[in-house]
Amino acid sequence: MSFRRRFTAVLSGCAALALAGAAYAVEPAAPVLPTYTAAYQPQTKDERGIWMEADEDERVLRDSVLLMRDEGLNAYVRQVLCREVGEDRCRSVRLYIVEVPQFNASMAPNGTMRVWTGLLLRVQNEAELASVLGHEFAHFELRHSLAGIKAKRDSASLAAWIGVLSAGAANIGTGGAGNGGTLQLAVLGNYFKFSRDQETAADLLGLQYMAKSPYDPAAASQIWQSIMAEADARSVARGLKPGREYKAAFFGTHPPSPERAAYLKAEANKLGKRGELRAQEYREAIRPFLPRLLAAQIRSNDFGGSEYLLQTLSATEGWTGDLLFARGELFRQRGNPRDLVTAADLFRDAIAKGYANPEAHRELGLSLMRGGQEADGKAALREYLKLKPDANDGNVIKMLVGS
């Protein structure tokens, strides 16, 4: 058989595989809640390798300085997970809260769940938190990590072979390189669709958990509405058009947020259940950690998104001292002349609301001095030194006030 015929046969076979994969990766139906089984054990050499990597990642995580080790906070988040998926399933999970200000959670195939603090800052009630935790557990129960790693490896290998064969065909003048490039794109695109289908399946199974839990399934859609609103605020602050952060992408691994919010709302309505939100309980549990979460968010250099989050938080409890101080820091860090005036006013308001952290006087003083109000700024800095005589930056502040 000539090279051209052999190459054509290989391309035909690859195309058949790609088409078969595309036909297989249809939109999944809402899964029925699986019968709980004991923790899955790796069966093959590949799976054992994946488990070893996950175990090593967990070992590193346990020693990370980013870990939030407060026993009360960890127990509370675990309690929400257990209320969502049930005590039997919950026992399979080792939960870690990691101080990262972005919205995310994940779960490894060995039972390790990571919850980023940015998620805790953004959800507004227990039900919203439960919906995200349930989604991640659904990935675990459906073995998506294993299937995803295998699919990625197989797709990459197939695409690489297509590239090699296409290059060989081009070198002997067959003109097949363009077909190979198109087929590579189809294979890789099918992998990303496979990932999006996994996300949809995890969303739908997460709703099944919510249907059997005390929580309101409608919260699963609401969290994505909030994420889109934050993204729009971020885009507008950066002079960009709203909607650009969550538009559909060919190589996206998650469904577009508008589509996700829509089908979650529709599926929740089909369940016909109205459960608990537990917003007050959530606010009380998170309140002791709010200054730390806010500080990490302000350091993320996201003025629009941070301002949206602060406005959202203030809508439930008003402008507390913690929120006023954080907003003052947000404006002070941006540092435009008008921002410094706004920041100083916010720091004053925070102090008037009973914000007791001495750093409020320091930030007020620095804002005033940068804004040209040297006398008032020095007075605020002296108050900071009075309230915190052993401050690490005390010598620097003394130089600024001339004493």
C-alpha positions in Angstrom: 0.0 0.0 0.0 1.4 3.5 -0.9 2.2 6.0 1.8 -0.7 8.2 0.6 -3.2 5.3 0.9 -1.8 4.4 4.4 -2.0 8.0 5.5 -5.5 8.4 4.2 -6.5 5.2 6.0 -5.0 6.5 9.3 -6.8 9.8 8.9 -10.1 8.1 8.2 -9.6 6.0 11.3 -8.8 9.0 13.5 -11.8 10.9 12.1 -14.0 7.9 13.0 -12.6 8.0 16.5 -13.2 11.7 16.8 -16.7 11.5 15.5 -17.4 8.5 17.8 -16.1 10.5 20.7 -18.2 13.5 19.7 -21.3 11.3 19.4 -20.6 9.8 22.8 -20.1 13.2 24.6 -23.7 14.2 24.5 -25.4 16.3 27.2 -25.7 14.0 30.2 -29.1 13.3 31.7 -29.7 14.2 35.3 -28.1 11.3 37.2 -29.9 9.4 39.9 -28.2 9.7 43.3 -25.8 6.7 43.4 -25.9 4.1 46.1 -23.1 4.9 48.5 -20.1 2.5 48.4 -16.9 2.4 50.4 -14.1 4.6 49.3 -12.8 3.6 45.8 -9.4 1.9 45.6 -7.1 2.3 42.6 -7.3 -0.7 40.3 -4.8 -0.2 37.5 -1.2 0.9 37.3 -2.3 4.2 36.0 -4.7 4.7 38.8 -2.2 3.8 41.4 0.2 6.4 39.9 -2.5 9.1 40.1 -3.2 8.2 43.7 0.5 8.4 44.6 0.6 11.9 43.1 -2.5 13.0 45.0 -1.2 11.6 48.2 2.1 13.6 47.7 0.1 16.7 46.9 -1.8 16.3 50.1 1.4 15.8 52.2 2.7 19.1 50.8 -0.7 20.8 51.5 -0.7 19.7 55.1 2.5 21.7 55.7 1.5 24.7 53.7 1.6 28.2 55.3 -1.5 29.0 53.3 -3.6 26.5 55.3 -6.4 27.9 57.5 -6.0 25.7 60.6 -8.7 27.1 62.8 -10.6 24.1 64.1 -13.9 25.8 64.4 -13.9 27.1 60.8 -12.8 23.7 59.4 -15.5 21.9 61.5 -18.2 24.4 60.3 -17.3 23.9 56.6 -17.3 20.1 57.0 -20.6 20.3 58.7 -22.1 22.1 55.7 -20.6 19.4 53.4 -22.1 16.6 55.5 -25.5 18.3 55.6 -25.3 18.4 51.8 -24.1 15.0 50.8 -24.9 12.9 53.9 -22.8 11.6 56.8 -21.8 8.4 55.0 -20.4 10.2 52.0 -18.8 12.9 54.1 -16.6 10.4 55.9 -14.7 9.9 52.6 -13.5 13.5 52.6 -10.4 15.1 54.1 -11.1 18.8 53.9 -8.5 21.6 53.7 -9.2 25.4 53.7 -6.6 27.2 51.7 -6.0 31.0 51.9 -6.4 32.0 48.3 -8.7 34.9 47.5 -10.2 33.5 44.3 -13.5 31.6 43.9 -12.6 27.9 43.7 -12.9 24.5 45.3 -11.6 21.1 44.1 -11.4 17.5 45.0 -8.7 14.9 44.2 -9.4 11.2 43.5 -7.9 10.2 46.9 -10.6 12.1 48.8 -8.8 15.4 49.4 -11.1 18.5 49.1 -9.6 21.9 48.9 -11.7 25.0 49.6 -10.3 28.4 48.8 -11.1 31.3 51.1 -12.2 33.3 48.1 -15.2 31.0 47.9 -16.0 31.6 51.6 -16.0 35.4 51.0 -18.3 35.2 48.0 -21.1 32.8 49.0 -23.9 34.5 50.9 -25.4 31.6 52.8 -24.8 27.9 53.7 -26.9 26.7 50.8 -24.7 28.4 48.2 -21.6 27.0 49.9 -23.2 23.6 50.0 -24.0 23.7 46.3 -20.3 24.2 45.5 -19.1 21.6 47.9 -21.7 19.1 46.6 -20.5 19.8 43.0 -16.9 19.0 43.9 -18.0 15.8 45.8 -20.0 14.8 42.7 -16.8 14.9 40.6 -15.3 12.6 43.2 -18.2 10.1 43.3 -18.4 10.0 39.5 -14.6 9.4 39.2 -14.2 12.4 36.9 -10.6 13.0 37.9 -9.6 9.6 36.6 -11.7 9.8 33.5 -10.5 13.3 32.8 -6.8 12.5 33.1 -7.2 9.4 30.9 -9.2 11.4 28.3 -6.6 14.2 28.2 -3.8 11.8 27.8 -5.5 9.8 25.0 -6.6 13.0 23.2 -3.1 14.5 23.4 -1.6 11.3 22.1 -4.0 11.0 19.2 -3.5 14.7 18.3 0.3 14.3 18.4 0.1 11.3 16.0 -2.1 13.2 13.6 0.5 16.0 13.6 3.3 13.5 12.9 1.5 11.8 10.0 0.4 15.2 8.6 4.0 16.4 8.6 5.0 13.2 6.8 2.3 13.6 4.2 3.3 17.3 3.5 6.9 16.3 3.1 6.1 14.0 0.2 3.8 16.5 -1.4 0.4 15.0 -0.7 -1.1 18.2 0.7 -2.6 16.5 3.7 -1.3 18.9 6.4 -4.4 21.0 6.4 -6.7 18.0 7.0 -4.4 16.9 9.8 -4.6 20.3 11.5 -8.4 20.3 11.3 -8.5 16.8 12.7 -6.1 17.8 15.6 -8.5 20.6 16.4 -11.5 18.3 16.4 -9.8 15.8 18.7 -8.7 18.4 21.2 -12.0 20.2 21.0 -13.8 17.0 21.8 -11.6 16.6 24.9 -12.7 20.0 26.2 -16.3 19.2 25.5 -15.8 16.0 27.5 -14.6 18.2 30.4 -17.6 20.5 30.1 -19.9 17.5 30.1 -18.3 16.3 33.3 -19.0 19.7 34.9 -22.6 19.5 33.8 -22.9 16.0 35.2 -21.4 17.1 38.5 -23.8 20.1 38.6 -26.8 17.8 38.1 -25.7 15.2 40.7 -25.0 18.1 43.1 -28.7 19.1 42.7 -29.7 15.6 43.6 -27.7 15.9 46.8 -29.4 19.2 47.5 -32.8 17.6 46.9 -32.1 15.2 49.7 -30.5 17.8 52.0 -32.1 20.5 54.1 -30.8 23.2 51.6 -32.6 25.1 48.9 -31.6 23.9 45.4 -32.2 27.4 44.0 -29.0 28.5 45.6 -27.0 26.5 43.1 -28.0 28.9 40.3 -27.8 32.1 42.4 -24.0 31.7 43.1 -23.3 31.8 39.4 -25.5 34.9 39.0 -23.3 36.6 41.6 -20.0 35.4 40.0 -21.2 37.0 36.7 -22.1 40.2 38.3 -18.6 40.4 40.0 -17.0 39.6 36.6 -18.9 42.5 35.0 -17.9 44.9 37.7 -14.3 43.9 37.2 -14.5 44.4 33.5 -16.1 47.8 33.8 -13.4 49.0 36.3 -10.8 47.9 33.7 -12.5 49.7 30.8 -13.7 46.5 29.2 -17.1 45.3 28.0 -19.2 43.3 30.5 -19.6 39.7 29.7 -16.1 39.0 28.3 -15.0 36.9 31.2 -17.7 34.2 30.9 -18.4 33.9 27.2 -18.3 30.5 25.7 -14.8 29.4 24.6 -13.9 26.5 22.3 -11.2 25.3 24.7 -13.2 26.1 27.9 -13.3 23.4 30.5 -16.5 24.7 32.1 -19.9 25.5 30.7 -20.4 29.3 30.2 -21.7 30.9 33.4 -25.0 32.2 31.8 -25.8 28.7 30.5 -24.8 27.1 33.8 -27.0 29.5 35.8 -30.0 28.9 33.5 -29.9 25.0 33.5 -29.3 24.9 37.3 -32.3 27.2 37.8 -34.5 25.1 35.5 -33.5 21.8 37.1 -34.0 23.2 40.6 -37.5 24.3 39.6 -38.2 20.8 38.4 -37.4 19.4 41.8 -40.1 21.6 43.3 -38.4 21.9 46.6 -37.8 25.0 48.7 -35.3 24.4 51.5 -33.1 26.3 53.9 -30.6 29.1 53.1 -29.2 29.6 56.6 -27.8 33.0 55.7 -27.6 34.3 59.3 -25.8 31.1 60.5 -23.3 31.5 57.7 -22.6 35.2 58.5 -22.0 34.4 62.2 -19.7 31.5 61.4 -17.6 33.6 58.9 -17.6 36.9 60.8 -14.4 36.2 63.0 -12.4 35.5 59.8 -13.9 38.3 57.7 -11.0 40.8 58.2 -8.5 38.2 57.1 -10.6 37.2 54.0 -11.1 40.9 53.1 -7.4 41.7 53.5 -6.5 38.9 51.1 -9.1 40.1 48.6 -7.9 43.7 48.7 -4.3 42.5 48.0 -5.5 40.8 44.8 -5.3 44.0 42.8 -8.9 43.7 41.6 -10.6 47.1 42.3 -13.9 46.4 40.5 -14.4 42.9 41.8 -13.4 43.9 45.4 -15.7 46.9 45.3 -18.6 44.7 44.1 -18.0 42.2 47.0 -17.9 45.0 49.6 -21.1 46.5 48.3 -22.7 43.0 48.4 -21.6 42.3 51.9 -22.8 45.7 53.1 -26.2 45.1 51.6 -26.9 42.4 54.3 -25.4 43.9 57.4 -24.7 47.6 56.6 -21.3 49.2 56.5 -19.5 47.7 59.5 -16.1 48.8 60.7 -14.5 45.8 59.0 -16.1 46.7 55.7 -15.3 50.4 55.9 -11.7 49.7 56.7 -11.3 47.2 53.8 -12.9 49.7 51.4 -10.6 52.4 52.7 -7.6 50.1 52.0 -9.0 49.5 48.5 -9.1 53.2 47.6 -5.8 53.9 49.4 -4.0 51.2 47.4 -5.3 52.6 44.1 -3.9 55.9 45.2 -5.4 58.5 42.9 -5.7 61.9 44.5 -9.4 61.6 44.9 -9.0 58.0 46.1 -6.8 59.3 49.0 -9.5 61.7 50.1 -12.1 58.9 49.9 -9.8 56.5 51.8 -9.3 59.0 54.6 -13.0 59.5 55.0 -13.6 55.7 55.1 -10.9 55.2 57.7 -12.5 57.9 59.9 -15.9 56.2 59.4 -14.4 52.8 60.4 -12.9 54.3 63.6 -16.2 56.0 64.4 -18.0 52.7 64.0 -15.8 51.2 66.6 -13.1 49.5 64.5 -10.5 48.9 67.1 -7.5 47.8 65.1 -4.7 50.5 65.5 -3.8 50.1 61.8 -6.9 52.2 61.0 -5.1 55.2 62.4 -1.9 54.4 60.6 -3.7 54.1 57.2 -5.6 57.3 57.9 -2.3 59.1 58.7 -0.6 57.8 55.6 -3.5 58.7 53.4 -3.7 62.2 54.7 0.1 62.7 54.4 0.1 61.5 50.8 -2.9 63.8 50.1 -0.9 66.8 51.4 -2.5 67.1 54.8 0.7 66.7 56.8 -0.4 68.0 60.2 -3.5 65.8 60.4 -1.6 62.9 59.0 1.1 63.1 61.7 -1.6 63.4 64.4 -3.2 60.1 63.2 0.2 58.4 63.1 1.0 59.5 66.6 -2.3 58.0 67.7 -1.3 54.8 66.0 2.0 54.7 68.0 0.2 55.4 71.2 -2.2 52.5 70.6 0.5 50.2 69.4 3.8 51.2 71.0 5.5 47.9 70.1 4.6 48.1 66.4 7.1 46.5 64.0 7.0 49.5 61.8 7.2 51.9 64.8 10.7 53.3 64.0 9.6 54.1 60.4 6.5 55.8 61.6 8.5 57.8 64.2 10.7 59.1 61.4 7.6 60.2 59.4 6.2 62.2 62.4 9.6 63.6 63.4 9.8 62.1 66.8 
